[in-house]
Each structure stands twice: as C-alpha cells, then as structure tokens.
Amino acid sequence: MNSTLLLRIATAIILLTHSVFGMFNNGINDFGNLFLNQIGFAPYGVFLAWSIKLSHVLAAVLLLANKYVKLAGFVTIFVLIMGIILVHFKEGWFVVGGGRNGVEYNFLLIIVLLAIMYPSGIIRK
C-alpha cells in the first residue's frame, strides 16, 4: 500500500464534502455573493467561489488517482492560505471550542497536503 493512500483518501473526502454540498444548496453562490463580493471581489465573487470549489473537486480526484499530486497540493494550499488570510485569521485558532471558524482546520489540511506531496520529507540529505 502506498504510504500516502489513507491521507489522500481522507483529504479527498474532506475536499469533496466541503465543496459538493455547496453546489446543491446554494452555498457556493451565497459565499460568492454574501461574502466575497462584500469584501471587495465584486462582481467576480460568485465566479471566484465556484473556481475555489471546483479546484477542490479536481484536487480530490487527482489525489484519489495519485496523479499531479504536487500541482493539486500547491493549488489547494494556496486556496487554504487565502482562506486563512481572508476569513479565518480574524476568528483566531479554534474551529470550535475556544472559538469559532478559526485557522486550525486549514492549518491541518496544509500540513497533510505537504505530507502527501513530500512523503520522504521536503529536505533530503
């Protein structure tokens, strides 16, 4: 079994569930209109929201297929970092408990993606 298989499956499930449900309950359009457009991305908020979510779906498929993993990882990490900057940082660290909607979830996903992208470590001797 590939050393990253379980991480790739778990991350793909997270990315898919975080994206697909919003496609059917108007969540993506709401995120674009009610958040992104309001913080300065108008009139492109909905387009940007859909681009983000579709990039998550594509990344999930690539992770499951074990193809273009680094590209999928870099794009997703960029999206997660922008999410930290634009949304989560002001809410603090905790997603629940000591706070709400903080950075810890994105931080963990970034670290997991790095572990998937570099299973032998980033720095090789």
MMTF fields as JSON, N, C-alpha, C and O atoms, coordinates in Angstrom:
{
  "mmtfVersion": "1.0.0",
  "mmtfProducer": "UNKNOWN",
  "numBonds": 499,
  "numAtoms": 500,
  "numGroups": 125,
  "numChains": 1,
  "numModels": 1,
  "chainsPerModel": [1],
  "groupsPerChain": [125],
  "chainIdList": ["A"],
  "bondAtomList": [4, 2, 8, 6, 12, 10, 16, 14, 20, 18, 24, 22, 28, 26, 32, 30, 36, 34, 40, 38, 44, 42, 48, 46, 52, 50, 56, 54, 60, 58, 64, 62, 68, 66, 72, 70, 76, 74, 80, 78, 84, 82, 88, 86, 92, 90, 96, 94, 100, 98, 104, 102, 108, 106, 112, 110, 116, 114, 120, 118, 124, 122, 128, 126, 132, 130, 136, 134, 140, 138, 144, 142, 148, 146, 152, 150, 156, 154, 160, 158, 164, 162, 168, 166, 172, 170, 176, 174, 180, 178, 184, 182, 188, 186, 192, 190, 196, 194, 200, 198, 204, 202, 208, 206, 212, 210, 216, 214, 220, 218, 224, 222, 228, 226, 232, 230, 236, 234, 240, 238, 244, 242, 248, 246, 252, 250, 256, 254, 260, 258, 264, 262, 268, 266, 272, 270, 276, 274, 280, 278, 284, 282, 288, 286, 292, 290, 296, 294, 300, 298, 304, 302, 308, 306, 312, 310, 316, 314, 320, 318, 324, 322, 328, 326, 332, 330, 336, 334, 340, 338, 344, 342, 348, 346, 352, 350, 356, 354, 360, 358, 364, 362, 368, 366, 372, 370, 376, 374, 380, 378, 384, 382, 388, 386, 392, 390, 396, 394, 400, 398, 404, 402, 408, 406, 412, 410, 416, 414, 420, 418, 424, 422, 428, 426, 432, 430, 436, 434, 440, 438, 444, 442, 448, 446, 452, 450, 456, 454, 460, 458, 464, 462, 468, 466, 472, 470, 476, 474, 480, 478, 484, 482, 488, 486, 492, 490, 496, 494],
  "bondOrderList": [1, 1, 1, 1, 1, 1, 1, 1, 1, 1, 1, 1, 1, 1, 1, 1, 1, 1, 1, 1, 1, 1, 1, 1, 1, 1, 1, 1, 1, 1, 1, 1, 1, 1, 1, 1, 1, 1, 1, 1, 1, 1, 1, 1, 1, 1, 1, 1, 1, 1, 1, 1, 1, 1, 1, 1, 1, 1, 1, 1, 1, 1, 1, 1, 1, 1, 1, 1, 1, 1, 1, 1, 1, 1, 1, 1, 1, 1, 1, 1, 1, 1, 1, 1, 1, 1, 1, 1, 1, 1, 1, 1, 1, 1, 1, 1, 1, 1, 1, 1, 1, 1, 1, 1, 1, 1, 1, 1, 1, 1, 1, 1, 1, 1, 1, 1, 1, 1, 1, 1, 1, 1, 1, 1],
  "groupList": [{"groupName": "MET", "atomNameList": ["N", "CA", "C", "O"], "elementList": ["N", "C", "C", "O"], "formalChargeList": [0, 0, 0, 0], "bondAtomList": [1, 0, 2, 1, 3, 2], "bondOrderList": [1, 1, 2], "singleLetterCode": "M", "chemCompType": "L-PEPTIDE LINKING"}, {"groupName": "ASN", "atomNameList": ["N", "CA", "C", "O"], "elementList": ["N", "C", "C", "O"], "formalChargeList": [0, 0, 0, 0], "bondAtomList": [1, 0, 2, 1, 3, 2], "bondOrderList": [1, 1, 2], "singleLetterCode": "N", "chemCompType": "L-PEPTIDE LINKING"}, {"groupName": "SER", "atomNameList": ["N", "CA", "C", "O"], "elementList": ["N", "C", "C", "O"], "formalChargeList": [0, 0, 0, 0], "bondAtomList": [1, 0, 2, 1, 3, 2], "bondOrderList": [1, 1, 2], "singleLetterCode": "S", "chemCompType": "L-PEPTIDE LINKING"}, {"groupName": "THR", "atomNameList": ["N", "CA", "C", "O"], "elementList": ["N", "C", "C", "O"], "formalChargeList": [0, 0, 0, 0], "bondAtomList": [1, 0, 2, 1, 3, 2], "bondOrderList": [1, 1, 2], "singleLetterCode": "T", "chemCompType": "L-PEPTIDE LINKING"}, {"groupName": "LEU", "atomNameList": ["N", "CA", "C", "O"], "elementList": ["N", "C", "C", "O"], "formalChargeList": [0, 0, 0, 0], "bondAtomList": [1, 0, 2, 1, 3, 2], "bondOrderList": [1, 1, 2], "singleLetterCode": "L", "chemCompType": "L-PEPTIDE LINKING"}, {"groupName": "ARG", "atomNameList": ["N", "CA", "C", "O"], "elementList": ["N", "C", "C", "O"], "formalChargeList": [0, 0, 0, 0], "bondAtomList": [1, 0, 2, 1, 3, 2], "bondOrderList": [1, 1, 2], "singleLetterCode": "R", "chemCompType": "L-PEPTIDE LINKING"}, {"groupName": "ILE", "atomNameList": ["N", "CA", "C", "O"], "elementList": ["N", "C", "C", "O"], "formalChargeList": [0, 0, 0, 0], "bondAtomList": [1, 0, 2, 1, 3, 2], "bondOrderList": [1, 1, 2], "singleLetterCode": "I", "chemCompType": "L-PEPTIDE LINKING"}, {"groupName": "ALA", "atomNameList": ["N", "CA", "C", "O"], "elementList": ["N", "C", "C", "O"], "formalChargeList": [0, 0, 0, 0], "bondAtomList": [1, 0, 2, 1, 3, 2], "bondOrderList": [1, 1, 2], "singleLetterCode": "A", "chemCompType": "L-PEPTIDE LINKING"}, {"groupName": "HIS", "atomNameList": ["N", "CA", "C", "O"], "elementList": ["N", "C", "C", "O"], "formalChargeList": [0, 0, 0, 0], "bondAtomList": [1, 0, 2, 1, 3, 2], "bondOrderList": [1, 1, 2], "singleLetterCode": "H", "chemCompType": "L-PEPTIDE LINKING"}, {"groupName": "VAL", "atomNameList": ["N", "CA", "C", "O"], "elementList": ["N", "C", "C", "O"], "formalChargeList": [0, 0, 0, 0], "bondAtomList": [1, 0, 2, 1, 3, 2], "bondOrderList": [1, 1, 2], "singleLetterCode": "V", "chemCompType": "L-PEPTIDE LINKING"}, {"groupName": "PHE", "atomNameList": ["N", "CA", "C", "O"], "elementList": ["N", "C", "C", "O"], "formalChargeList": [0, 0, 0, 0], "bondAtomList": [1, 0, 2, 1, 3, 2], "bondOrderList": [1, 1, 2], "singleLetterCode": "F", "chemCompType": "L-PEPTIDE LINKING"}, {"groupName": "GLY", "atomNameList": ["N", "CA", "C", "O"], "elementList": ["N", "C", "C", "O"], "formalChargeList": [0, 0, 0, 0], "bondAtomList": [1, 0, 2, 1, 3, 2], "bondOrderList": [1, 1, 2], "singleLetterCode": "G", "chemCompType": "PEPTIDE LINKING"}, {"groupName": "ASP", "atomNameList": ["N", "CA", "C", "O"], "elementList": ["N", "C", "C", "O"], "formalChargeList": [0, 0, 0, 0], "bondAtomList": [1, 0, 2, 1, 3, 2], "bondOrderList": [1, 1, 2], "singleLetterCode": "D", "chemCompType": "L-PEPTIDE LINKING"}, {"groupName": "GLN", "atomNameList": ["N", "CA", "C", "O"], "elementList": ["N", "C", "C", "O"], "formalChargeList": [0, 0, 0, 0], "bondAtomList": [1, 0, 2, 1, 3, 2], "bondOrderList": [1, 1, 2], "singleLetterCode": "Q", "chemCompType": "L-PEPTIDE LINKING"}, {"groupName": "PRO", "atomNameList": ["N", "CA", "C", "O"], "elementList": ["N", "C", "C", "O"], "formalChargeList": [0, 0, 0, 0], "bondAtomList": [1, 0, 2, 1, 3, 2], "bondOrderList": [1, 1, 2], "singleLetterCode": "P", "chemCompType": "L-PEPTIDE LINKING"}, {"groupName": "TYR", "atomNameList": ["N", "CA", "C", "O"], "elementList": ["N", "C", "C", "O"], "formalChargeList": [0, 0, 0, 0], "bondAtomList": [1, 0, 2, 1, 3, 2], "bondOrderList": [1, 1, 2], "singleLetterCode": "Y", "chemCompType": "L-PEPTIDE LINKING"}, {"groupName": "TRP", "atomNameList": ["N", "CA", "C", "O"], "elementList": ["N", "C", "C", "O"], "formalChargeList": [0, 0, 0, 0], "bondAtomList": [1, 0, 2, 1, 3, 2], "bondOrderList": [1, 1, 2], "singleLetterCode": "W", "chemCompType": "L-PEPTIDE LINKING"}, {"groupName": "LYS", "atomNameList": ["N", "CA", "C", "O"], "elementList": ["N", "C", "C", "O"], "formalChargeList": [0, 0, 0, 0], "bondAtomList": [1, 0, 2, 1, 3, 2], "bondOrderList": [1, 1, 2], "singleLetterCode": "K", "chemCompType": "L-PEPTIDE LINKING"}, {"groupName": "GLU", "atomNameList": ["N", "CA", "C", "O"], "elementList": ["N", "C", "C", "O"], "formalChargeList": [0, 0, 0, 0], "bondAtomList": [1, 0, 2, 1, 3, 2], "bondOrderList": [1, 1, 2], "singleLetterCode": "E", "chemCompType": "L-PEPTIDE LINKING"}],
  "groupTypeList": [0, 1, 2, 3, 4, 4, 4, 5, 6, 7, 3, 7, 6, 6, 4, 4, 3, 8, 2, 9, 10, 11, 0, 10, 1, 1, 11, 6, 1, 12, 10, 11, 1, 4, 10, 4, 1, 13, 6, 11, 10, 7, 14, 15, 11, 9, 10, 4, 7, 16, 2, 6, 17, 4, 2, 8, 9, 4, 7, 7, 9, 4, 4, 4, 7, 1, 17, 15, 9, 17, 4, 7, 11, 10, 9, 3, 6, 10, 9, 4, 6, 0, 11, 6, 6, 4, 9, 8, 10, 17, 18, 11, 16, 10, 9, 9, 11, 11, 11, 5, 1, 11, 9, 18, 15, 1, 10, 4, 4, 6, 6, 9, 4, 4, 7, 6, 0, 15, 14, 2, 11, 6, 6, 5, 17],
  "groupIdList": [1, 2, 3, 4, 5, 6, 7, 8, 9, 10, 11, 12, 13, 14, 15, 16, 17, 18, 19, 20, 21, 22, 23, 24, 25, 26, 27, 28, 29, 30, 31, 32, 33, 34, 35, 36, 37, 38, 39, 40, 41, 42, 43, 44, 45, 46, 47, 48, 49, 50, 51, 52, 53, 54, 55, 56, 57, 58, 59, 60, 61, 62, 63, 64, 65, 66, 67, 68, 69, 70, 71, 72, 73, 74, 75, 76, 77, 78, 79, 80, 81, 82, 83, 84, 85, 86, 87, 88, 89, 90, 91, 92, 93, 94, 95, 96, 97, 98, 99, 100, 101, 102, 103, 104, 105, 106, 107, 108, 109, 110, 111, 112, 113, 114, 115, 116, 117, 118, 119, 120, 121, 122, 123, 124, 125],
  "secStructList": [7, 7, 6, 6, 2, 2, 2, 2, 2, 2, 2, 2, 2, 2, 2, 2, 2, 2, 2, 2, 2, 2, 2, 2, 1, 1, 2, 2, 2, 2, 0, 0, 0, 0, 0, 0, 0, 0, 0, 0, 0, 6, 6, 1, 2, 2, 2, 2, 2, 2, 2, 2, 2, 2, 2, 2, 2, 2, 2, 2, 2, 2, 2, 2, 2, 6, 7, 1, 2, 2, 2, 2, 2, 2, 2, 2, 2, 2, 2, 2, 2, 2, 2, 0, 0, 0, 0, 0, 4, 4, 4, 7, 1, 7, 1, 1, 1, 1, 1, 1, 1, 7, 1, 2, 2, 2, 2, 2, 2, 2, 2, 2, 2, 2, 2, 2, 2, 7, 6, 6, 7, 1, 1, 7, 7],
  "xCoordList": [0.854, 0.0, 0.894, 1.883, 0.542, 1.257, 1.197, 0.161, 2.314, 2.393, 1.437, 1.121, 0.975, 0.083, -1.37, -2.215, -1.671, -3.015, -4.101, -5.062, -3.963, -5.007, -5.153, -6.27, -4.038, -4.111, -4.765, -5.549, -4.45, -5.049, -6.553, -7.318, -6.981, -8.417, -9.129, -10.167, -8.583, -9.211, -9.278, -10.301, -8.2, -8.176, -9.149, -9.834, -9.218, -10.172, -11.607, -12.423, -11.913, -13.268, -13.572, -14.662, -12.626, -12.828, -13.041, -13.971, -12.196, -12.329, -13.65, -14.305, -14.038, -15.298, -16.509, -17.396, -16.547, -17.709, -17.763, -18.847, -16.618, -16.578, -17.048, -17.419, -17.034, -17.374, -18.717, -19.537, -18.948, -20.104, -21.423, -22.344, -21.551, -22.824, -23.198, -24.372, -22.203, -22.467, -22.942, -23.551, -22.672, -23.124, -24.63, -25.247, -25.218, -26.627, -27.508, -28.733, -26.913, -27.735, -27.533, -27.862, -26.991, -26.737, -25.622, -25.428, -24.893, -23.83, -22.699, -22.143, -22.359, -21.274, -21.688, -20.923, -22.9, -23.388, -23.482, -23.134, -23.955, -24.036, -22.656, -22.477, -21.674, -20.312, -19.789, -19.151, -20.065, -19.626, -20.328, -19.687, -21.654, -22.443, -22.378, -22.189, -22.536, -22.683, -21.372, -21.33, -20.296, -19.008, -17.982, -17.53, -17.611, -16.534, -16.851, -15.992, -18.066, -18.421, -18.375, -18.038, -18.712, -18.752, -17.371, -17.214, -16.362, -15.016, -14.14, -12.922, -14.76, -14.013, -13.817, -13.116, -14.407, -14.225, -15.353, -15.368, -16.296, -17.406, -16.859, -15.93, -17.38, -18.529, -18.126, -18.898, -16.933, -16.399, -16.514, -15.955, -17.219, -17.299, -17.843, -17.285, -18.926, -19.533, -18.599, -18.413, -18.011, -17.048, -15.88, -15.457, -15.369, -14.245, -14.651, -13.895, -15.832, -16.31, -16.418, -15.997, -16.982, -17.09, -15.709, -15.478, -14.805, -13.435, -12.759, -12.089, -12.94, -12.354, -12.914, -12.159, -14.223, -14.849, -14.551, -14.34, -14.531, -14.194, -12.729, -12.387, -11.856, -10.453, -10.343, -9.489, -11.201, -11.212, -11.654, -11.071, -12.678, -13.164, -12.083, -11.82, -11.462, -10.402, -9.228, -8.671, -8.855, -7.761, -8.106, -7.247, -9.339, -9.759, -9.623, -9.119, -10.066, -9.966, -8.493, -8.132, -7.652, -6.229, -5.56, -4.716, -5.932, -5.379, -5.778, -4.953, -7.038, -7.5, -6.808, -6.507, -6.557, -5.894, -4.38, -3.681, -3.882, -2.436, -1.714, -0.638, -2.331, -1.783, -1.685, -2.573, -0.617, -0.418, -0.651, -1.256, -0.164, -0.41, 0.202, -0.425, 1.412, 2.039, 1.282, 1.085, 0.864, 0.09, -1.212, -1.563, -1.924, -3.169, -2.903, -3.676, -1.807, -1.457, -1.138, -1.623, -0.326, 0.043, -1.174, -1.317, -2.046, -3.247, -4.131, -4.626, -4.326, -5.183, -4.566, -5.276, -3.27, -2.595, -2.746, -2.978, -2.617, -2.821, -4.233, -4.409, -5.236, -6.627, -6.792, -7.447, -6.208, -6.326, -5.642, -6.162, -4.495, -3.801, -4.618, -4.727, -5.187, -6.042, -7.266, -7.724, -7.802, -8.915, -8.52, -9.3, -7.305, -6.816, -6.739, -7.212, -6.147, -5.956, -7.288, -7.496, -8.192, -9.429, -10.562, -11.418, -10.576, -11.731, -11.374, -11.95, -10.432, -10.263, -9.35, -9.563, -8.342, -7.354, -7.99, -7.632, -8.923, -9.566, -10.4, -10.748, -10.714, -11.51, -10.65, -11.181, -9.329, -8.437, -8.057, -8.19, -7.588, -7.069, -8.16, -8.158, -9.088, -10.015, -11.176, -11.757, -11.507, -12.689, -13.928, -14.961, -13.826, -14.892, -14.239, -13.018, -15.03, -14.495, -14.087, -14.926, -12.785, -12.281, -12.602, -12.262, -13.236, -13.599, -14.482, -15.056, -14.594, -15.419, -14.816, -14.478, -14.684, -14.248, -12.79, -12.432, -11.961, -10.555, -9.712, -10.245, -8.402, -7.465, -7.04, -6.413, -7.351, -6.77, -7.096, -6.242, -8.284, -8.691, -7.84, -7.312, -7.706, -6.884, -5.423, -4.752, -4.933, -3.552, -3.303, -2.31, -4.201, -4.041, -4.078, -3.273, -4.997, -5.063, -3.791, -3.328, -3.226, -1.971, -0.862, -0.118, -0.735, 0.313, 0.099, 1.059, -1.14, -1.434, -1.104, -0.522, -1.466, -1.134, 0.376, 0.864, 1.119, 2.586, 3.13, 4.062, 2.555, 2.986, 2.683, 3.461, 1.553, 1.207, 2.147, 2.608, 2.424, 3.259, 4.713, 5.401, 5.175, 6.575, 6.666, 7.073, 6.296, 6.273, 7.651, 7.74, 8.715, 10.069, 10.654, 11.815, 9.864, 10.333, 10.651, 10.985, 10.55, 10.801, 12.286, 12.716, 13.071, 14.513, 15.147, 14.988, 15.855, 16.533, 18.021, 18.591, 18.629, 20.072, 20.851, 22.081],
  "yCoordList": [-1.181, 0.0, 1.237, 1.299, 2.206, 3.466, 4.155, 4.141, 4.756, 5.352, 6.524, 6.88, 7.128, 8.283, 7.956, 8.852, 6.71, 6.343, 6.801, 7.447, 6.479, 6.851, 8.363, 8.87, 9.084, 10.549, 11.11, 12.056, 10.539, 11.011, 10.77, 11.637, 9.605, 9.301, 10.238, 10.808, 10.398, 11.264, 12.711, 13.376, 13.194, 14.575, 14.755, 15.774, 13.782, 13.852, 13.901, 14.673, 13.089, 13.102, 14.47, 15.004, 15.039, 16.366, 17.414, 18.215, 17.422, 18.416, 18.247, 19.234, 17.009, 16.768, 17.197, 17.885, 16.796, 17.156, 18.652, 19.224, 19.285, 20.732, 21.488, 22.658, 20.838, 21.505, 21.081, 21.928, 19.785, 19.272, 19.706, 20.068, 19.686, 20.057, 21.495, 21.801, 22.378, 23.771, 23.96, 24.98, 22.995, 23.072, 22.858, 23.289, 22.192, 21.84, 22.583, 22.49, 23.319, 24.044, 25.555, 26.286, 26.017, 27.435, 28.014, 29.23, 27.162, 27.635, 28.343, 29.318, 27.859, 28.48, 29.862, 30.82, 29.963, 31.272, 32.245, 33.418, 31.754, 32.612, 33.077, 34.246, 32.174, 32.548, 33.632, 34.59, 33.469, 34.469, 35.799, 36.848, 35.754, 36.994, 37.651, 38.863, 36.85, 37.409, 37.606, 38.297, 37.0, 37.211, 37.813, 38.938, 37.086, 37.551, 38.89, 39.77, 39.055, 40.343, 41.468, 42.603, 41.158, 42.181, 42.61, 43.708, 41.748, 42.119, 42.622, 42.727, 42.935, 43.589, 42.809, 43.285, 41.63, 40.833, 41.021, 40.357, 41.92, 42.176, 42.729, 43.536, 42.34, 41.462, 40.004, 39.229, 39.635, 38.299, 37.295, 36.202, 37.645, 36.787, 35.4, 34.409, 35.32, 34.011, 33.191, 31.997, 33.817, 33.118, 32.594, 31.45, 33.425, 33.019, 31.885, 30.929, 31.982, 30.923, 29.592, 28.558, 29.614, 28.384, 27.869, 26.66, 28.765, 28.353, 27.648, 26.631, 28.191, 27.586, 26.188, 25.234, 26.066, 24.771, 23.749, 22.573, 24.181, 23.244, 22.82, 21.69, 23.73, 23.337, 22.282, 21.398, 22.368, 21.338, 19.995, 18.961, 20.006, 18.756, 18.143, 16.943, 18.962, 18.459, 17.934, 16.882, 18.658, 18.201, 16.858, 15.981, 16.691, 15.418, 14.275, 13.205, 14.497, 13.461, 13.126, 11.955, 14.149, 13.915, 13.186, 12.315, 13.537, 12.833, 11.363, 10.49, 11.091, 9.703, 8.924, 7.741, 9.584, 8.937, 8.894, 8.231, 9.594, 9.709, 10.273, 9.808, 11.276, 11.942, 13.441, 14.025, 14.049, 15.5, 15.949, 16.99, 15.148, 15.383, 16.712, 17.454, 17.009, 18.266, 19.472, 20.449, 19.425, 20.533, 20.717, 21.835, 19.622, 19.688, 20.229, 21.031, 19.784, 20.248, 21.729, 22.447, 22.196, 23.617, 24.516, 25.529, 24.15, 24.96, 24.975, 26.028, 23.814, 23.732, 24.467, 25.143, 24.35, 25.08, 26.588, 27.322, 27.051, 28.477, 28.906, 29.936, 28.116, 28.431, 28.441, 29.331, 27.467, 27.391, 28.574, 29.111, 28.976, 30.137, 31.411, 32.243, 31.555, 32.72, 32.684, 33.729, 31.49, 31.358, 31.781, 32.42, 31.424, 31.86, 33.38, 34.005, 33.974, 35.427, 36.169, 37.115, 35.74, 36.488, 36.159, 37.004, 34.945, 34.509, 34.125, 34.655, 33.212, 32.523, 33.209, 33.064, 33.949, 34.502, 35.395, 35.324, 36.226, 37.145, 36.419, 36.987, 35.149, 34.353, 33.606, 32.977, 33.67, 33.002, 31.602, 31.261, 30.809, 29.474, 28.419, 27.633, 28.384, 27.258, 27.302, 28.357, 26.122, 25.992, 25.891, 26.49, 25.143, 25.035, 25.016, 24.898, 25.129, 25.081, 26.461, 27.251, 26.757, 28.046, 29.189, 30.337, 28.905, 29.928, 29.326, 28.255, 30.01, 29.501, 29.964, 31.136, 29.025, 29.341, 29.804, 30.589, 29.317, 29.704, 28.97, 28.327, 29.067, 28.595, 27.138, 26.598, 26.486, 25.165, 24.131, 23.305, 24.153, 23.199, 23.39, 22.423, 24.631, 24.908, 24.562, 24.011, 24.882, 24.565, 23.065, 22.64, 22.266, 20.814, 20.302, 19.451, 20.812, 20.385, 20.75, 19.976, 21.913, 22.31, 21.338, 20.903, 20.99, 20.068, 18.68, 18.04, 18.214, 16.909, 16.927, 15.972, 17.99, 18.083, 18.079, 17.44, 18.779, 18.753, 17.348, 16.924, 16.622, 15.241, 14.341, 13.438, 14.581, 13.815, 14.165, 13.281, 15.44, 15.901, 15.478, 15.224, 15.402, 15.086, 13.946, 14.177, 12.734, 11.62, 11.276, 10.671, 11.646, 11.39, 12.595, 12.577, 13.633, 14.858, 15.92, 15.605, 17.156, 18.28, 18.435, 18.704, 18.265, 18.416, 17.026, 16.26, 16.725, 15.419, 15.636, 16.637, 14.697, 14.801, 14.059, 14.034],
  "zCoordList": [0.0, 0.0, 0.0, 0.731, -0.816, -0.884, 0.479, 1.143, 0.889, 2.229, 2.416, 3.551, 1.336, 1.469, 1.142, 1.146, 0.864, 0.415, 1.381, 0.964, 2.656, 3.621, 3.746, 3.85, 3.737, 3.793, 2.534, 2.612, 1.381, 0.131, 0.127, -0.296, 0.592, 0.64, 1.61, 1.273, 2.801, 3.806, 3.333, 3.5, 2.748, 2.266, 1.11, 1.032, 0.217, -0.892, -0.373, -0.876, 0.618, 1.202, 1.79, 1.586, 2.515, 3.113, 2.027, 2.119, 1.005, -0.062, -0.812, -1.148, -1.073, -1.787, -0.961, -1.468, 0.295, 1.11, 1.361, 1.476, 1.447, 1.668, 0.428, 0.521, -0.719, -1.976, -2.543, -2.897, -2.633, -3.376, -2.753, -3.487, -1.448, -0.834, -1.164, -1.374, -1.21, -1.554, -2.981, -3.303, -3.833, -5.22, -5.341, -6.315, -4.348, -4.423, -3.434, -3.514, -2.503, -1.528, -1.614, -0.68, -2.738, -2.999, -2.132, -2.106, -1.426, -0.547, -1.281, -0.776, -2.467, -3.219, -3.706, -3.596, -4.244, -4.681, -3.513, -3.645, -2.366, -1.179, -0.744, -0.402, -0.752, -0.383, -1.324, -0.889, -2.613, -3.588, -3.419, -3.374, -3.323, -3.224, -1.854, -1.747, -0.813, 0.532, 1.274, 2.292, 0.77, 1.426, 0.47, 0.682, -0.574, -1.445, -2.101, -2.151, -2.6, -3.199, -2.174, -2.509, -0.933, 0.111, 0.588, 1.122, 0.398, 0.849, -0.286, -0.136, -1.426, -2.484, -3.77, -4.663, -3.9, -5.11, -6.126, -7.162, -5.838, -6.761, -8.063, -8.034, -9.16, -9.403, -9.633, -10.196, -9.203, -9.52, -8.368, -8.45, -7.316, -6.143, -6.419, -5.949, -7.177, -7.471, -8.35, -8.112, -9.363, -10.213, -9.385, -9.553, -8.503, -7.653, -6.718, -6.541, -6.121, -5.226, -5.957, -5.437, -7.167, -7.954, -8.357, -8.367, -8.683, -9.04, -7.869, -8.048, -6.684, -5.479, -5.271, -5.084, -5.304, -5.024, -6.115, -5.819, -7.365, -8.436, -8.349, -8.698, -7.879, -7.688, -6.592, -6.666, -5.575, -4.525, -5.085, -4.758, -5.925, -6.525, -7.411, -7.333, -8.248, -9.118, -8.289, -8.601, -7.243, -6.377, -5.743, -5.649, -5.313, -4.709, -5.707, -5.365, -6.929, -7.964, -8.229, -8.34, -8.331, -8.585, -7.422, -7.639, -6.186, -5.025, -5.036, -4.765, -5.349, -5.4, -6.512, -6.352, -7.634, -8.764, -8.592, -9.358, -7.596, -7.34, -8.576, -8.952, -9.187, -10.377, -10.105, -9.483, -10.568, -10.408, -8.961, -8.708, -8.035, -6.613, -6.154, -5.399, -6.604, -6.183, -6.727, -6.004, -7.959, -8.518, -7.748, -7.371, -7.516, -6.749, -5.348, -4.824, -4.751, -3.413, -3.378, -2.504, -4.319, -4.335, -4.535, -3.851, -5.466, -5.705, -4.458, -4.056, -3.855, -2.675, -1.497, -0.752, -1.318, -0.235, -0.439, 0.521, -1.678, -1.955, -1.551, -0.9, -1.937, -1.589, -0.066, 0.477, 0.619, 2.079, 2.762, 3.74, 2.259, 2.835, 2.623, 3.523, 1.431, 1.197, 2.1, 2.564, 2.354, 3.293, 4.694, 5.4, 5.098, 6.406, 6.442, 7.391, 5.416, 5.389, 5.354, 6.114, 4.469, 4.242, 5.208, 5.468, 5.741, 6.519, 7.948, 8.898, 8.102, 9.375, 10.385, 11.588, 9.936, 10.859, 11.916, 13.092, 11.503, 12.448, 13.504, 14.539, 13.218, 14.161, 15.178, 16.094, 15.026, 15.964, 15.506, 14.331, 16.437, 16.123, 16.015, 15.068, 16.96, 17.104, 16.125, 15.869, 15.578, 14.743, 15.627, 15.325, 16.705, 17.713, 19.084, 19.195, 20.103, 21.468, 21.934, 22.367, 21.847, 22.308, 21.364, 21.651, 20.264, 19.284, 18.221, 18.415, 17.095, 16.005, 14.681, 14.518, 13.733, 12.371, 12.288, 11.41, 13.201, 13.22, 12.193, 11.289, 12.333, 11.309, 11.464, 10.553, 12.565, 12.825, 11.748, 11.427, 11.191, 10.15, 8.9, 8.35, 8.453, 7.273, 7.527, 6.655, 8.714, 9.075, 8.959, 8.368, 9.52, 9.466, 8.019, 7.644, 7.22, 5.821, 5.061, 4.223, 5.342, 4.687, 5.048, 4.169, 6.31, 6.751, 6.144, 5.718, 6.102, 5.499, 4.005, 3.489, 3.316, 1.888, 1.676, 0.745, 2.521, 2.408, 2.639, 1.955, 3.599, 3.856, 2.664, 2.354, 1.992, 0.799, -0.352, -1.074, -0.517, -1.625, -1.471, -2.46, -0.231, 0.042, 1.063, 2.202, 0.678, 1.634, 2.199, 3.268, 1.511, 2.01, 2.718, 3.126, 2.864, 3.502, 2.468, 1.326, 2.863, 1.958, 1.717, 0.596, 2.772, 2.658, 2.669, 3.619, 1.611, 1.523, 1.748, 1.314, 2.421, 2.681, 1.649, 1.703]
}
